Amino acid sequence: MDINSLTAVSPIDGRYSGKTGRLQAYFSEYALIKYRVRVEVEYFIALCGIPLPQLKDFPASTEDLRGIYKGLTPEEALKVKEIEKTTNHDVKAVEYYVKGKFKEMGLEKWSEFIHFGLTSQDINNTAQPLMLKEALEEVYMPELKAVLDIVNSDASQWKDIPMLARTHGQPASPTRLGKEFKVFGARLEEQLRQFSLLTYPAKFGGATGNMNAHRAAYPSIDWPAFADSFVSGLGLRRSSPTTQIDHYDNLASIFDCLRRINTILIDLCRDVWTYISMEYFHQKVVAGEVGSSAMPHKVNPIDFENAEGNLEMANAVLTFLSLKLPVSRLQRDLTDSTVQRNNGVPVAHGLIALDSLKKGLGKLLLNSEKISGDLEANWAVIAEAIQTILRREGYPNPYEALKALTRTGKAVDKVTIEDFISSLSVSEQVKDELRALSPSNYLGY
C-alpha cells in the first residue's frame, strides 16, 4: 500500500500533512541522509583547507563537491538505502555513497579521506543538531513569531477595554483585556530571548571523543582547534570533552525551552477558550463549517482545542527527549540514535498547533456588550478600592465593614455602594472620591 495522507500511521504525515510537509526537508529519512552527506562533504572540504599534505593537489572546486549534497534527490537517497542493505550500517552507507560519487567525478585517488578518522556519531551528532537548528530557524520560529505578532497586536488593539478579572474563577479587581493578552506576549518574548542564548551542540571527536586517530596520523596538527572551527562553520558549537557521543545537555536545554514556550501557548489556549465560553468573544462564522453533528447553533472553539492537544503531544515528546538523551551507558549505547529519529515529532506537533492558533486568534470577535455588562453586574469588586482609601483615612476596621457589605449573599449594585458611602463618617471630599469609583474605571496601571 502506498503511503499518503489517508494511509499514513501518524497524523503528522496523514491528516496534518498539509501543515507539516515543510518539515520533510529537515526530519525525514531522506533529510537525514542528505544532512549526513553534507557533513561528510564539508568535512572533506575542511581537510583540504588545512591542507593535509595528501590533499594539496586536490583538483575539484568546493562547489563541485557541494553539488553532491545540494543535488541529492530522493532517488539518490534510495541508492544509500540500497548500500545500507549490505552494510547494515546507515552512516557507513553514506560514506560509501560519497566515495562512489568521487569515483564518478574522477576523484577516487582522494576518496579515503572521506570520513577520515571519524566515527558514525561525529556525523550523526553534527547532522542532527544542524537539522533541528535549520528547521527551527527556517520553519518553526517564523510561525511562532507570527502568533506572537497577533497576540501583541490584539493587546494593543484592546489596551483600553476594561474587563472584569477573575481569580479562582470569582469576580476580582478589574483589568484591561489588552493587558491580559500582553501578559502572554511578554512571556513568549522572554522565552524567545532565553532561546536566543542557547547553542546547538555537536560532538566531533572520533571514536571515543579524543581524536586518537587524527593525532596518530598527523600529530603536528591541532585537531581540537580544527574540530572547533569546522563545527562553528556549520553554525553549531562543539561539545568538549565528550565520550563517543554528545552528552546532549545543551540539546536538552533547547527541548526544555521549547516546552516552556508550548506551556505558555497552552495557557493562552485555555484562557481564550474560557473567554469564548463566557461570551467575551464570538467567533467568525465560516460558510459551510459545522460546529456539531447534532446541534446546528454551535460554533465550537476547535482551533484552540486542536492547538492545546498538539502542544501537549509536543511537550510529552520534548520531556522524554530532554530526560532520556543525556543518559547513556559508559561511552554510548544505541538508544540515543533510535530516539533522535523522533526529534522532528514535537516540532511537527508544535507547527500544527501554531497554525491552529493563528486561525483561532484570527476568528475572534470582541463582544463589548457582554464584557461591559459583567463589569456593571459586579460593583462589589470596587470594595478593595473603598477599604484601601478608608485605611488611608484612618477609618476603623474598613476591611471588615466592606466584608459585611459584600458577603451577604445579596447582589451588590451601584445603589448598594452609594448607600454605603453615604453612611460613612468621612468628609464629603473623601465621599466624592469614593463615588467616582466604578468597576469600569478602577483599573490601575
Rosetta blueprint (number, residue, H / E / L):
1 M L
2 D L
3 I L
4 N L
5 S L
6 L L
7 T L
8 A L
9 V L
10 S L
11 P L
12 I L
13 D L
14 G L
15 R L
16 Y L
17 S H
18 G H
19 K H
20 T H
21 G H
22 R H
23 L H
24 Q H
25 A H
26 Y H
27 F H
28 S L
29 E H
30 Y H
31 A H
32 L H
33 I H
34 K H
35 Y H
36 R H
37 V H
38 R H
39 V H
40 E H
41 V H
42 E H
43 Y H
44 F H
45 I H
46 A H
47 L H
48 C H
49 G H
50 I L
51 P L
52 L L
53 P H
54 Q H
55 L H
56 K L
57 D L
58 F L
59 P L
60 A L
61 S L
62 T H
63 E H
64 D H
65 L H
66 R H
67 G H
68 I H
69 Y H
70 K H
71 G L
72 L L
73 T L
74 P H
75 E H
76 E H
77 A H
78 L H
79 K H
80 V H
81 K H
82 E H
83 I H
84 E H
85 K H
86 T H
87 T H
88 N L
89 H L
90 D H
91 V H
92 K H
93 A H
94 V H
95 E H
96 Y H
97 Y H
98 V H
99 K H
100 G H
101 K H
102 F H
103 K H
104 E H
105 M L
106 G L
107 L L
108 E H
109 K H
110 W H
111 S H
112 E H
113 F H
114 I L
115 H L
116 F L
117 G L
118 L L
119 T L
120 S H
121 Q H
122 D H
123 I H
124 N H
125 N H
126 T H
127 A H
128 Q H
129 P H
130 L H
131 M H
132 L H
133 K H
134 E H
135 A H
136 L H
137 E H
138 E H
139 V H
140 Y H
141 M H
142 P H
143 E H
144 L H
145 K H
146 A H
147 V H
148 L H
149 D H
150 I H
151 V H
152 N H
153 S H
154 D H
155 A H
156 S H
157 Q H
158 W L
159 K L
160 D L
161 I L
162 P E
163 M E
164 L E
165 A E
166 R E
167 T E
168 H L
169 G L
170 Q E
171 P E
172 A E
173 S E
174 P E
175 T E
176 R E
177 L H
178 G H
179 K H
180 E H
181 F H
182 K H
183 V H
184 F H
185 G H
186 A H
187 R H
188 L H
189 E H
190 E H
191 Q H
192 L H
193 R H
194 Q H
195 F H
196 S H
197 L L
198 L L
199 T L
200 Y L
201 P E
202 A E
203 K L
204 F L
205 G L
206 G L
207 A L
208 T L
209 G L
210 N L
211 M L
212 N H
213 A H
214 H H
215 R H
216 A H
217 A H
218 Y L
219 P L
220 S L
221 I L
222 D L
223 W H
224 P H
225 A H
226 F H
227 A H
228 D H
229 S H
230 F H
231 V H
232 S H
233 G H
234 L L
235 G L
236 L L
237 R E
238 R E
239 S L
240 S L
241 P L
242 T L
243 T L
244 Q L
245 I L
246 D L
247 H L
248 Y L
249 D H
250 N H
251 L H
252 A H
253 S H
254 I H
255 F H
256 D H
257 C H
258 L H
259 R H
260 R H
261 I H
262 N H
263 T H
264 I H
265 L H
266 I H
267 D H
268 L H
269 C H
270 R H
271 D H
272 V H
273 W H
274 T H
275 Y H
276 I H
277 S H
278 M L
279 E L
280 Y L
281 F E
282 H E
283 Q E
284 K L
285 V L
286 V L
287 A L
288 G L
289 E L
290 V L
291 G L
292 S L
293 S L
294 A L
295 M L
296 P L
297 H L
298 K L
299 V L
300 N L
301 P L
302 I H
303 D H
304 F H
305 E H
306 N H
307 A H
308 E H
309 G H
310 N H
311 L H
312 E H
313 M H
314 A H
315 N H
316 A H
317 V H
318 L H
319 T H
320 F H
321 L H
322 S H
323 L H
324 K H
325 L L
326 P L
327 V L
328 S L
329 R L
330 L L
331 Q L
332 R L
333 D L
334 L L
335 T H
336 D H
337 S H
338 T H
339 V H
340 Q H
341 R L
342 N L
343 N L
344 G H
345 V H
346 P H
347 V H
348 A H
349 H H
350 G H
351 L H
352 I H
353 A H
354 L H
355 D H
356 S H
357 L H
358 K H
359 K H
360 G H
361 L H
362 G H
363 K L
364 L E
365 L E
366 L E
367 N L
368 S H
369 E H
370 K H
371 I H
372 S H
373 G H
374 D H
375 L H
376 E H
377 A L
378 N L
379 W H
380 A H
381 V H
382 I H
383 A H
384 E H
385 A H
386 I H
387 Q H
388 T H
389 I H
390 L H
391 R H
392 R H
393 E L
394 G L
395 Y L
396 P L
397 N L
398 P H
399 Y H
400 E H
401 A H
402 L H
403 K H
404 A H
405 L H
406 T H
407 R L
408 T L
409 G L
410 K L
411 A L
412 V L
413 D L
414 K H
415 V H
416 T H
417 I H
418 E H
419 D H
420 F H
421 I H
422 S H
423 S L
424 L L
425 S L
426 V L
427 S L
428 E H
429 Q H
430 V H
431 K H
432 D H
433 E H
434 L H
435 R H
436 A L
437 L L
438 S L
439 P L
440 S L
441 N L
442 Y L
443 L L
444 G L
445 Y L
